[in-house]
Every structure is written in C-alpha cells, then in structure tokens.
Amino acid sequence: MAKKTARIAGTARNLRLRRNARIARARKTRKVKTGIQRMSTKLTENVVMESIGQEALPVVEYLKGRKDISEFVIAKGIRAEVGYVRQMLYKLQNQNLVTYFRKKDREKGWYISYWSFNPKGVPDLALAIKRNRLQMLKERLYNEEKHRGLFYICPKFCSRMEFEAATEAGFRCPECGQPLQHQDNGKTIERIKENITELSKEAAVA
C-alpha cells in the first residue's frame, strides 16, 4: 500500500513538473514573440519616418492588422481629410509599403480604392535606405579627403566651407559676420570612415 501511494505521489509530482515546464516554455515563447513584434514596429516607424515622414505614421498604424480598407474609412478612423489620407497612401505606395485594388461602387457609380499594409516591403525599404545613406557617406568622405586641411568654420557653427568659398566670403561667416577659423577635418574623416564600416556591416547582414 505504501509503495502504491509513493508511486501515485511520484506520478503527480512528475505531472506538475511537466506542466510547469510547459508553462515556462509558453511564457518564453510569448516574450520572444513580443520582442520580435516590438522590433518590427520600431523598424516600421523608422522606415516610414525616414522615407516619407512622421505625418504618414497614423495611416500605417491604422492599416496594421486590417485589410482592404477604403481611404474614406481610414480618414474617419484617424480623423483626417480624405485628400490628405489619399496623399499619404500614394507616398506609401511609391515605397511599396501598401497595396490596393479598385472596385466600382454600385450605388455611387465611381471607383473606390481599398488599401492594405504591406509588411514585406519594410525590410526591403530599410535596406535601400541604408545603402543610400552609405553612398552619401562615401561621397562625403571623398569630398573631405579631397579638401583635407582646407575647411573653414564659423566659431558659432553658422557655416562651414571650403577654402575657395571662404576666400570669396573674405574669410567671414556670411550668416553672422564672425571671422572664419581654419578646421582640421582629420577627425571628421575618421568618424565618417567608422560610420561607413558600421553601416556596411548592417547592410551586409540585412
């Protein structure tokens, strides 16, 4: 009898351990999914703000989790003018962040566009932005190295110009009139090189 009781107790204990393990795994999975969702949301916000602007975020947020929504419904949902919403949607479409189809309204007789958010376009656009930024950095590096030691800057940081432009300005800031100071752009060149290296790694991983 004692052995049977011990076996029952052991079985119950094993069941509790297994159940606790399942609960722990489920919690861990939820945490991972939540983390991924937060990263995805942040990436989407950054991409939209950099490619279009903050003004397009309400449209994107409204379309998330929804499908085939007309601009009239979107406008009502975010409390904005239809024309403004349509303008944002066209900009988002140009960046492949939304898709749409047109359907004729039987009662009114005109065509209405129905829009959906395209999450697959986010990583592609993020990569394109990084590559564009990388190209701009390379062009700036070329210019900085080409004019190494030939930059002049306003002490109030109003302006920064190359030697030829500084000569034409009489070595005075065209904004505030302060005398321009010679700038050693060696540190600027090193900082740009570091940014290029870091961004190149990010673009390669993406």
C-alpha positions as a Markdown table, in Angstrom:
| # | Residue | x | y | z |
|---|---|---|---|---|
| 1 | Met | 0.0 | 0.0 | 0.0 |
| 2 | Ala | 2.8 | 2.4 | 0.9 |
| 3 | Lys | 4.6 | 1.6 | -2.4 |
| 4 | Lys | 1.4 | 2.3 | -4.3 |
| 5 | Thr | 0.9 | 5.6 | -2.5 |
| 6 | Ala | 4.5 | 6.6 | -3.3 |
| 7 | Arg | 4.1 | 5.8 | -7.0 |
| 8 | Ile | 0.9 | 7.9 | -7.1 |
| 9 | Ala | 2.7 | 10.8 | -5.4 |
| 10 | Gly | 5.7 | 10.5 | -7.8 |
| 11 | Thr | 3.4 | 10.5 | -10.8 |
| 12 | Ala | 1.6 | 13.6 | -9.5 |
| 13 | Arg | 4.9 | 15.3 | -8.9 |
| 14 | Asn | 6.1 | 14.5 | -12.5 |
| 15 | Leu | 2.9 | 15.8 | -13.9 |
| 16 | Arg | 3.3 | 19.1 | -12.0 |
| 17 | Leu | 6.9 | 19.4 | -13.2 |
| 18 | Arg | 5.9 | 18.8 | -16.8 |
| 19 | Arg | 3.0 | 21.2 | -16.6 |
| 20 | Asn | 5.3 | 23.9 | -15.0 |
| 21 | Ala | 7.9 | 23.2 | -17.8 |
| 22 | Arg | 5.1 | 23.7 | -20.5 |
| 23 | Ile | 4.0 | 27.0 | -18.8 |
| 24 | Ala | 7.6 | 28.2 | -18.7 |
| 25 | Arg | 8.1 | 27.4 | -22.4 |
| 26 | Ala | 4.9 | 29.2 | -23.3 |
| 27 | Arg | 5.9 | 32.3 | -21.3 |
| 28 | Lys | 9.3 | 32.3 | -23.0 |
| 29 | Thr | 7.7 | 32.0 | -26.4 |
| 30 | Arg | 5.3 | 34.9 | -25.7 |
| 31 | Lys | 8.3 | 37.0 | -24.6 |
| 32 | Val | 10.2 | 36.2 | -27.8 |
| 33 | Lys | 7.1 | 37.0 | -30.0 |
| 34 | Thr | 6.6 | 40.2 | -28.1 |
| 35 | Gly | 10.2 | 41.2 | -28.6 |
| 36 | Ile | 10.0 | 40.5 | -32.3 |
| 37 | Gln | 6.8 | 42.5 | -32.6 |
| 38 | Arg | 8.4 | 45.4 | -30.8 |
| 39 | Met | 11.4 | 45.3 | -33.1 |
| 40 | Ser | 9.2 | 45.1 | -36.2 |
| 41 | Thr | 7.1 | 48.0 | -35.0 |
| 42 | Lys | 10.2 | 50.1 | -34.3 |
| 43 | Leu | 11.7 | 49.2 | -37.7 |
| 44 | Thr | 8.4 | 50.2 | -39.5 |
| 45 | Glu | 8.3 | 53.5 | -37.7 |
| 46 | Asn | 11.9 | 54.3 | -38.5 |
| 47 | Val | 11.4 | 53.4 | -42.2 |
| 48 | Val | 8.2 | 55.4 | -42.6 |
| 49 | Met | 9.6 | 58.4 | -40.9 |
| 50 | Glu | 12.9 | 58.4 | -42.9 |
| 51 | Ser | 11.3 | 57.7 | -46.3 |
| 52 | Ile | 8.1 | 59.7 | -46.0 |
| 53 | Gly | 7.8 | 61.5 | -42.7 |
| 54 | Gln | 6.1 | 61.3 | -39.4 |
| 55 | Glu | 2.8 | 62.5 | -40.9 |
| 56 | Ala | 2.3 | 59.1 | -42.6 |
| 57 | Leu | 2.5 | 57.1 | -39.3 |
| 58 | Pro | -1.2 | 57.4 | -38.4 |
| 59 | Val | -2.2 | 55.9 | -41.7 |
| 60 | Val | 0.3 | 53.0 | -41.3 |
| 61 | Glu | -0.8 | 52.4 | -37.7 |
| 62 | Tyr | -4.5 | 52.3 | -38.7 |
| 63 | Leu | -3.8 | 49.8 | -41.5 |
| 64 | Lys | -1.9 | 47.4 | -39.4 |
| 65 | Gly | -4.0 | 44.3 | -38.7 |
| 66 | Arg | -6.6 | 45.4 | -41.2 |
| 67 | Lys | -7.1 | 44.6 | -44.8 |
| 68 | Asp | -8.8 | 46.2 | -47.9 |
| 69 | Ile | -9.8 | 49.4 | -46.2 |
| 70 | Ser | -11.0 | 52.4 | -48.2 |
| 71 | Glu | -9.5 | 55.8 | -47.8 |
| 72 | Phe | -12.8 | 57.1 | -46.6 |
| 73 | Val | -12.8 | 54.6 | -43.7 |
| 74 | Ile | -9.1 | 55.4 | -43.0 |
| 75 | Ala | -9.8 | 59.1 | -42.9 |
| 76 | Lys | -12.7 | 58.6 | -40.5 |
| 77 | Gly | -10.6 | 56.3 | -38.3 |
| 78 | Ile | -7.7 | 58.8 | -37.9 |
| 79 | Arg | -9.9 | 61.9 | -38.1 |
| 80 | Ala | -8.2 | 63.4 | -41.2 |
| 81 | Glu | -9.3 | 64.8 | -44.6 |
| 82 | Val | -9.7 | 62.2 | -47.3 |
| 83 | Gly | -7.5 | 64.1 | -49.6 |
| 84 | Tyr | -4.7 | 64.1 | -47.0 |
| 85 | Val | -5.1 | 60.4 | -46.4 |
| 86 | Arg | -5.0 | 59.7 | -50.1 |
| 87 | Gln | -1.8 | 61.7 | -50.5 |
| 88 | Met | -0.1 | 59.7 | -47.7 |
| 89 | Leu | -1.3 | 56.4 | -49.3 |
| 90 | Tyr | 0.2 | 57.3 | -52.6 |
| 91 | Lys | 3.5 | 58.1 | -50.9 |
| 92 | Leu | 3.4 | 54.8 | -49.1 |
| 93 | Gln | 2.6 | 53.0 | -52.3 |
| 94 | Asn | 5.6 | 54.6 | -54.0 |
| 95 | Gln | 7.7 | 53.0 | -51.3 |
| 96 | Asn | 5.9 | 49.6 | -51.6 |
| 97 | Leu | 4.5 | 49.8 | -48.1 |
| 98 | Val | 0.9 | 49.5 | -49.1 |
| 99 | Thr | -1.1 | 47.6 | -51.7 |
| 100 | Tyr | -4.5 | 48.4 | -53.1 |
| 101 | Phe | -7.2 | 47.4 | -55.6 |
| 102 | Arg | -10.1 | 49.4 | -57.1 |
| 103 | Lys | -13.7 | 48.4 | -57.1 |
| 104 | Lys | -16.7 | 50.2 | -58.6 |
| 105 | Asp | -19.3 | 51.3 | -56.1 |
| 106 | Arg | -22.7 | 50.1 | -57.4 |
| 107 | Glu | -24.7 | 52.9 | -55.8 |
| 108 | Lys | -22.5 | 55.9 | -56.5 |
| 109 | Gly | -21.0 | 54.6 | -59.7 |
| 110 | Trp | -17.4 | 55.6 | -59.1 |
| 111 | Tyr | -14.3 | 53.5 | -58.3 |
| 112 | Ile | -13.1 | 53.2 | -54.7 |
| 113 | Ser | -9.6 | 52.1 | -53.7 |
| 114 | Tyr | -9.2 | 49.6 | -50.9 |
| 115 | Trp | -5.8 | 49.6 | -49.1 |
| 116 | Ser | -3.7 | 47.1 | -47.1 |
| 117 | Phe | -0.4 | 47.5 | -45.3 |
| 118 | Asn | 2.5 | 45.5 | -46.9 |
| 119 | Pro | 4.9 | 44.5 | -44.1 |
| 120 | Lys | 7.1 | 42.6 | -46.6 |
| 121 | Gly | 8.1 | 46.0 | -48.0 |
| 122 | Val | 9.6 | 47.2 | -44.7 |
| 123 | Pro | 12.9 | 45.2 | -44.7 |
| 124 | Asp | 13.5 | 45.9 | -48.4 |
| 125 | Leu | 13.0 | 49.6 | -47.9 |
| 126 | Ala | 15.1 | 49.6 | -44.7 |
| 127 | Leu | 18.0 | 48.0 | -46.7 |
| 128 | Ala | 17.6 | 50.6 | -49.6 |
| 129 | Ile | 17.7 | 53.4 | -47.0 |
| 130 | Lys | 20.9 | 52.0 | -45.5 |
| 131 | Arg | 22.5 | 51.7 | -48.9 |
| 132 | Asn | 21.5 | 55.2 | -49.9 |
| 133 | Arg | 22.9 | 56.5 | -46.6 |
| 134 | Leu | 26.1 | 54.5 | -47.2 |
| 135 | Gln | 26.5 | 56.0 | -50.7 |
| 136 | Met | 26.1 | 59.5 | -49.3 |
| 137 | Leu | 28.7 | 58.9 | -46.6 |
| 138 | Lys | 31.2 | 57.6 | -49.3 |
| 139 | Glu | 30.6 | 60.8 | -51.3 |
| 140 | Arg | 31.1 | 63.0 | -48.3 |
| 141 | Leu | 34.3 | 61.1 | -47.4 |
| 142 | Tyr | 35.6 | 61.6 | -50.9 |
| 143 | Asn | 34.9 | 65.4 | -50.6 |
| 144 | Glu | 36.5 | 65.6 | -47.1 |
| 145 | Glu | 39.7 | 63.8 | -48.2 |
| 146 | Lys | 39.9 | 65.8 | -51.4 |
| 147 | His | 39.8 | 69.0 | -49.4 |
| 148 | Arg | 41.8 | 67.8 | -46.3 |
| 149 | Gly | 43.0 | 70.7 | -44.3 |
| 150 | Leu | 41.2 | 73.2 | -46.5 |
| 151 | Phe | 38.0 | 73.8 | -44.5 |
| 152 | Tyr | 37.0 | 76.9 | -42.6 |
| 153 | Ile | 34.3 | 77.1 | -39.9 |
| 154 | Cys | 32.4 | 79.8 | -38.1 |
| 155 | Pro | 33.1 | 79.9 | -34.3 |
| 156 | Lys | 29.3 | 80.0 | -33.8 |
| 157 | Phe | 28.9 | 77.0 | -36.2 |
| 158 | Cys | 26.7 | 79.0 | -38.5 |
| 159 | Ser | 28.6 | 77.8 | -41.6 |
| 160 | Arg | 31.4 | 75.6 | -42.8 |
| 161 | Met | 33.0 | 76.0 | -46.2 |
| 162 | Glu | 36.0 | 75.0 | -48.3 |
| 163 | Phe | 39.0 | 77.3 | -49.0 |
| 164 | Glu | 37.6 | 78.7 | -52.3 |
| 165 | Ala | 34.3 | 79.7 | -50.8 |
| 166 | Ala | 36.0 | 81.1 | -47.7 |
| 167 | Thr | 38.2 | 83.2 | -49.9 |
| 168 | Glu | 35.2 | 84.6 | -51.7 |
| 169 | Ala | 33.5 | 85.4 | -48.4 |
| 170 | Gly | 36.6 | 87.3 | -47.2 |
| 171 | Phe | 37.0 | 84.6 | -44.5 |
| 172 | Arg | 34.0 | 85.8 | -42.7 |
| 173 | Cys | 30.8 | 84.0 | -41.9 |
| 174 | Pro | 28.1 | 85.0 | -44.3 |
| 175 | Glu | 25.5 | 84.4 | -41.6 |
| 176 | Cys | 26.9 | 86.3 | -38.6 |
| 177 | Gly | 30.0 | 88.1 | -39.9 |
| 178 | Gln | 32.4 | 86.4 | -37.5 |
| 179 | Pro | 35.9 | 85.6 | -38.8 |
| 180 | Leu | 36.2 | 82.1 | -40.0 |
| 181 | Gln | 38.5 | 79.7 | -38.3 |
| 182 | His | 40.6 | 77.0 | -40.0 |
| 183 | Gln | 39.4 | 73.5 | -39.2 |
| 184 | Asp | 41.4 | 70.3 | -39.2 |
| 185 | Asn | 39.0 | 67.8 | -40.7 |
| 186 | Gly | 41.1 | 64.7 | -39.8 |
| 187 | Lys | 38.7 | 63.7 | -37.0 |
| 188 | Thr | 35.7 | 64.2 | -39.3 |
| 189 | Ile | 37.3 | 61.9 | -41.9 |
| 190 | Glu | 37.9 | 59.2 | -39.2 |
| 191 | Arg | 34.3 | 59.5 | -37.9 |
| 192 | Ile | 32.9 | 59.1 | -41.4 |
| 193 | Lys | 35.1 | 56.0 | -42.0 |
| 194 | Glu | 33.8 | 54.5 | -38.8 |
| 195 | Asn | 30.2 | 55.2 | -39.8 |
| 196 | Ile | 30.8 | 53.6 | -43.3 |
| 197 | Thr | 32.3 | 50.5 | -41.7 |
| 198 | Glu | 29.4 | 50.1 | -39.3 |
| 199 | Leu | 26.8 | 50.7 | -41.9 |
| 200 | Ser | 28.5 | 48.4 | -44.4 |
| 201 | Lys | 28.2 | 45.6 | -41.8 |
| 202 | Glu | 24.5 | 46.3 | -41.2 |
| 203 | Ala | 23.8 | 46.4 | -45.0 |
| 204 | Ala | 25.6 | 43.1 | -45.4 |
| 205 | Val | 23.7 | 41.4 | -42.6 |
| 206 | Ala | 20.4 | 42.6 | -44.0 |
